[in-house]
Amino acid sequence: MALQLRVYVPPHPLIKHWLAVARDAATPSVLFKSAMTELGRWLTYEATREWLPTIETTVQTPLAECAATFINPEVPLVVVPILRAGLGLLDGAQTLLPLASIYHIGLVRDEKSLEVSCYLNKLPERLDPQTRVLICDPMLATGGTMMRAIAELTQRGVDPALMRIISVVAAPPALQQLSVAYPGLIIYTAMIDEGLNSHGYIVPGLGDAGDRTFGT
């Protein structure tokens, strides 16, 4: 069976609630940041179902021995927030994955050419091929930024099939581009929006997630 991009929009009411808060232009920066944190938490929760490697063992309760399941600490787990807006999702993701390594990558899109350039890359030269990677980026618009981030990770030995992406809103152009390049990829997003405007911004979207998170 051919691989196909899978995009999940979890129906959790808390995800819907915090998406509505984030969309509202009247939401102040401090509350917008809280919304990003909560969306990072709940999207990470959904994205890690049946993805985190586990080990089966036993534990001794105060009364008896019983079967137990733990996250396998020997399989590397990495979270990659795409700067700067991805930092808004990181706090929520990190509360669920406190032992994950955090590697930052800074990417910026030229507003006229839509070309993506990298201004910061803290990824190691190589990563274990079994590494699970969670990529955080609030907005998947044209797909160029995410394509560059995934390319940097695959160059370091990461299998795209072991990656998960969390985003708050995604647009069809990004999903189409990612589907062609990485058909085995899995994305969790709070909403798939209708499209992009002439400047490449998602509509209805969130506005500039980075500016709204950091009050700039």
C-alpha positions as CSV (number, residue, x, y, z in Angstrom):
1,M,0.0,0.0,0.0
2,A,1.3,3.4,-1.0
3,L,2.1,5.9,1.8
4,Q,-0.1,8.8,2.2
5,L,0.1,12.0,4.3
6,R,-2.2,11.8,7.3
7,V,-3.6,14.9,8.8
8,Y,-5.6,14.6,12.1
9,V,-7.9,17.3,13.5
10,P,-8.7,16.1,17.0
11,P,-12.2,16.9,18.0
12,H,-11.3,17.6,21.7
13,P,-13.4,20.4,23.1
14,L,-10.3,21.9,24.8
15,I,-8.5,22.2,21.5
16,K,-11.5,23.9,20.0
17,H,-11.8,26.3,22.9
18,W,-8.2,27.4,22.9
19,L,-8.2,27.7,19.1
20,A,-11.1,30.1,19.4
21,V,-9.2,32.1,22.0
22,A,-6.2,32.2,19.8
23,R,-8.1,33.3,16.7
24,D,-9.9,36.2,18.4
25,A,-8.1,39.5,17.4
26,A,-9.2,40.9,20.7
27,T,-7.2,38.3,22.7
28,P,-4.3,40.1,24.6
29,S,-0.8,38.8,24.2
30,V,-0.7,37.2,27.6
31,L,-3.8,35.2,27.0
32,F,-2.7,34.3,23.4
33,K,0.5,32.9,24.9
34,S,-1.6,30.8,27.3
35,A,-3.7,29.5,24.4
36,M,-0.5,28.5,22.5
37,T,0.7,26.6,25.6
38,E,-2.6,24.8,26.0
39,L,-2.8,23.9,22.3
40,G,0.8,22.6,22.5
41,R,-0.1,20.5,25.4
42,W,-3.3,19.0,23.9
43,L,-2.0,18.5,20.4
44,T,1.1,16.8,21.8
45,Y,-1.2,14.5,23.8
46,E,-3.0,13.5,20.7
47,A,0.1,13.2,18.5
48,T,1.9,10.9,20.9
49,R,-0.9,8.2,20.9
50,E,0.7,4.9,19.9
51,W,3.9,6.8,18.9
52,L,5.9,6.7,22.0
53,P,7.9,3.5,22.4
54,T,7.1,1.5,25.5
55,I,8.4,-1.4,27.5
56,E,6.4,-4.0,29.4
57,T,7.6,-5.0,32.9
58,T,6.2,-5.5,36.4
59,V,6.1,-3.3,39.5
60,Q,5.4,-4.1,43.1
61,T,2.4,-2.2,44.5
62,P,1.9,-2.0,48.3
63,L,-0.3,-5.1,47.9
64,A,0.9,-7.2,45.0
65,E,3.1,-7.5,41.9
66,C,1.3,-6.3,38.7
67,A,2.0,-5.7,35.0
68,A,3.3,-2.2,34.1
69,T,4.0,-0.2,31.0
70,F,6.7,2.5,30.9
71,I,8.0,4.8,28.1
72,N,11.2,3.3,26.8
73,P,14.0,5.6,28.0
74,E,16.5,4.1,25.6
75,V,14.7,5.4,22.4
76,P,15.7,9.0,21.8
77,L,12.9,11.6,21.9
78,V,13.4,15.1,20.5
79,V,11.2,18.2,20.3
80,V,12.1,20.8,17.6
81,P,10.3,24.1,17.9
82,I,10.7,26.3,14.7
83,L,11.6,29.7,15.9
84,R,10.2,31.9,16.9
85,A,6.5,31.1,16.8
86,G,7.1,27.4,17.6
87,L,8.3,28.4,21.1
88,G,4.7,29.2,21.9
89,L,3.8,25.5,21.6
90,L,7.0,24.2,23.3
91,D,5.9,24.8,26.9
92,G,2.8,22.7,26.5
93,A,4.7,20.0,24.7
94,Q,7.5,19.9,27.2
95,T,5.1,19.4,30.1
96,L,4.1,16.0,28.6
97,L,7.6,15.1,27.3
98,P,9.9,16.4,30.1
99,L,12.8,14.1,29.2
100,A,12.9,15.0,25.5
101,S,15.9,16.8,24.1
102,I,15.0,20.2,22.7
103,Y,16.8,21.4,19.6
104,H,16.0,24.8,18.2
105,I,15.9,25.8,14.5
106,G,15.3,29.3,13.3
107,L,13.8,29.8,9.9
108,V,12.4,32.9,8.3
109,R,10.4,33.4,5.1
110,D,10.9,36.3,2.8
111,E,7.6,38.0,2.5
112,K,8.1,38.8,-1.2
113,S,9.9,35.8,-2.7
114,L,8.6,33.3,0.0
115,E,12.1,31.8,0.1
116,V,13.1,30.3,3.4
117,S,16.4,30.9,5.0
118,C,17.9,29.5,8.2
119,Y,19.4,31.9,10.8
120,L,19.9,29.4,13.7
121,N,20.4,25.7,13.7
122,K,21.1,23.9,16.9
123,L,20.5,20.4,15.6
124,P,23.4,17.9,16.2
125,E,25.4,16.7,13.2
126,R,23.8,13.2,13.5
127,L,20.7,11.8,15.2
128,D,20.0,8.2,16.1
129,P,17.9,6.7,13.2
130,Q,15.4,5.5,15.8
131,T,14.8,9.0,17.2
132,R,11.2,10.2,17.5
133,V,10.9,13.9,16.6
134,L,8.0,16.2,17.4
135,I,8.2,19.4,15.3
136,C,6.3,22.4,16.7
137,D,5.1,25.2,14.3
138,P,1.8,27.0,14.9
139,M,1.1,27.7,11.2
140,L,1.6,25.5,8.1
141,A,1.0,28.1,5.3
142,T,3.0,27.5,2.1
143,G,4.9,24.6,3.5
144,G,8.3,26.1,2.8
145,T,9.4,26.4,6.4
146,M,8.4,22.9,7.3
147,M,10.0,21.5,4.2
148,R,13.3,23.1,5.2
149,A,13.0,21.8,8.8
150,I,12.3,18.3,7.7
151,A,15.2,18.4,5.2
152,E,17.6,19.4,8.0
153,L,16.4,16.5,10.1
154,T,16.5,13.9,7.4
155,Q,20.0,15.0,6.5
156,R,20.9,14.1,10.1
157,G,19.5,10.6,9.8
158,V,15.9,11.0,11.1
159,D,13.2,8.9,9.3
160,P,10.2,11.1,8.4
161,A,8.0,8.2,9.4
162,L,9.2,8.7,13.0
163,M,8.3,12.4,12.9
164,R,5.1,14.1,14.1
165,I,4.1,17.7,13.4
166,I,1.8,19.7,15.6
167,S,0.4,23.0,14.3
168,V,-2.5,25.2,15.3
169,V,-3.7,25.9,11.8
170,A,-2.8,24.4,8.4
171,A,-3.6,25.5,4.8
172,P,-4.0,23.2,1.8
173,P,-0.9,24.5,-0.1
174,A,1.4,23.3,2.8
175,L,-0.4,20.0,3.1
176,Q,-0.2,19.4,-0.6
177,Q,3.5,20.1,-0.8
178,L,4.3,18.0,2.3
179,S,2.2,15.1,0.9
180,V,4.3,15.0,-2.3
181,A,7.7,15.2,-0.6
182,Y,6.9,13.1,2.6
183,P,3.9,10.9,2.0
184,G,4.4,9.0,5.2
185,L,4.3,12.1,7.4
186,I,1.7,12.5,10.1
187,I,0.4,16.0,11.2
188,Y,-1.9,17.0,14.1
189,T,-3.5,20.4,13.7
190,A,-6.4,22.2,15.5
191,M,-7.9,23.2,12.1
192,I,-7.4,23.1,8.4
193,D,-8.2,26.6,7.1
194,E,-9.5,27.5,3.7
195,G,-6.4,28.9,2.1
196,L,-3.9,31.8,1.8
197,N,-4.2,35.4,0.9
198,S,-2.0,37.2,-1.6
199,H,0.7,37.7,1.0
200,G,0.9,34.0,1.8
201,Y,-0.9,34.3,5.2
202,I,-3.4,31.7,6.3
203,V,-7.1,32.8,6.2
204,P,-8.8,33.0,8.6
205,G,-5.7,32.0,10.5
206,L,-4.3,33.6,13.7
207,G,-2.5,36.6,12.4
208,D,1.3,36.6,13.2
209,A,1.6,33.9,15.9
210,G,5.1,35.0,16.8
211,D,4.2,38.7,17.3
212,R,1.0,37.8,19.2
213,T,2.9,35.4,21.5
214,F,5.7,37.8,22.4
215,G,3.7,41.1,22.2
216,T,5.8,42.6,19.4
